Amino acid sequence: MSLWQIVFKSLRQHLLSTLVTACSIALAGGLLISVWVVKSQAQKTFTQVNGGFDAVLGARSSQLQLVLNSIFHLEASPGNIAWQDFLDIQGDPNVALAVPISVGDNYRGYRLVGTIPDMFTNNPYAPGQTYQVENGGNFFLPGYQEAVVGSFVAQQLKLKPGDEFHPYHGLTFDEEEAHEESYTVVGILKPSNTPADRVIWIPLEGLQNMSGHTEKASTEVSAVLLKFKSPIAGKLLQMKINQQENRLTLAWPISSIMAQLLDKVSWFDRVLALVAYLVAVVAAASILASIYNSMNERRREIAILRALGAKRHTIFLSVVLEAMTISALGMCIAFAIYAAVLNIVAQIIRTQTGVVLDPFAFHPVMILAPLGIIGLSALAGIVPAFKAYRTDVAANLVPNS
C-alpha cells in the first residue's frame, strides 16, 4: 500500500472528524484572508479616491470632516463659506481648477449635490478616466432644473432620463419636507466606482435658491474642490489658509487625510487578525487531538502495515500527510468562505460610500495563508506521528479479546 493510499484510507475511516476539523481550518483561513484583503484594498482604494481633486476648501473644521463630506458625501457639512471665498481661490495663480459644491438636500435618502458642469466636463476623476453619461443622456445645464443621477442611485431608485422628482430638505429623508421644485433627470452617470455614483447632481444655483432655504444660502457654498497646478501649490496654500486664517480650512493632501483615518481604525483590523490567528491555532490543535485520539484504535492497523513491510518513517510521514491533507481540504473551503465574506463587505462599503472593492483581486495572503496554516497543521501532526512511529509491532499484532 502506497503512502497516499494509507492517508486516504484513514481519512475515509474517520470521515466525520475529518470534515469537522477541515471546516474549522476553513473558518480560520477564510477569516484570515478576508481580514488582510479588506484591509489592503480599503487602504489602497480609499487613499486613491479623490474625485480628481487635490484639496478641499471649506469652513473652519477638521480636515477629515471636510474630505468625508465633500469627497465621500458622508457626515454633515461643517458649515458654508462665502461666494467671495470661492472667487478668491478660483483666481489664485496656483489653482488650475476650482469647483464649488453645495449640499443640504436629498431624494429618498440619497444626497443632492449642487455643482457646476466643470465637475464632469473638465475633471478626470482618475488618470485617463472622465465622467460619462449613459447613452441617451446629457449633463445638466446651469440654471435649469435638471439632474444627473449617479449609477448606484439610478439602480436603487429605478431612475432614468425623463423622470421627474421633488427634492426633500435635509440629509435625512422625511416625506413632510418636500420642496416645491421638481427636477428632470437628463442623464445617468456611467459607473465610476467612486462616491459620485451614490449622489444626485444638480446645478449649483438650483440648490442655492431652492424653496425653504434662507436668502443667505444663495451667496454661499458648502465647499470648493481644488486642483493645483503644481505639488508645491498645496503646501503654499495650506500655510496661507490653515496657519494664517481662522475662518477657512484647506484639507490637503486628500490621500494623507484618508490614510490617517484608516490608521485610527487599524486596531480593529488587528483584533480581527488576532481572532483569525487564534482560530487557526485552535484548528491546528483540533487536528492534533483528532489524530492523536485515533491512535489507540489504529495501533493494530499500524502494526499490520509494519508487518507487511511498511517502514517506521513511512508510518510517520503518513500521519503528518494526513494532518496536511485535512488542512489543505479546509483551505479549499476557506476560499469559498472568503468569497462570501468579501462580497458581503464589498456590498456594504459600496452602499455606504460608493467605493468598490474587488473580491477577485490577487493578494499575497492568498498564497501565504494556506502555506502557513498547512505548515502549522504539519507541525501539529508531528505529535501523533511520533506516537505512531513508536507503535510496538509485536504487542499490537495480538488480536483483542
Helices and strands as residue ranges (DSSP letters): H 3-13, H 15-48, E 55-59, H 63-70, E 81-82, H 83-90, E 95-107, E 110-115, H 118-121, E 124-126, E 129-130, E 146-149, H 151-157, E 164-165, E 168-169, G 175-177, E 183-188, G 195-198, E 200-203, H 204-208, G 215-219, E 220-221, E 223-228, H 231-242, E 248-251, H 254-264, H 266-307, H 312-353, H 365-389, H 393-397
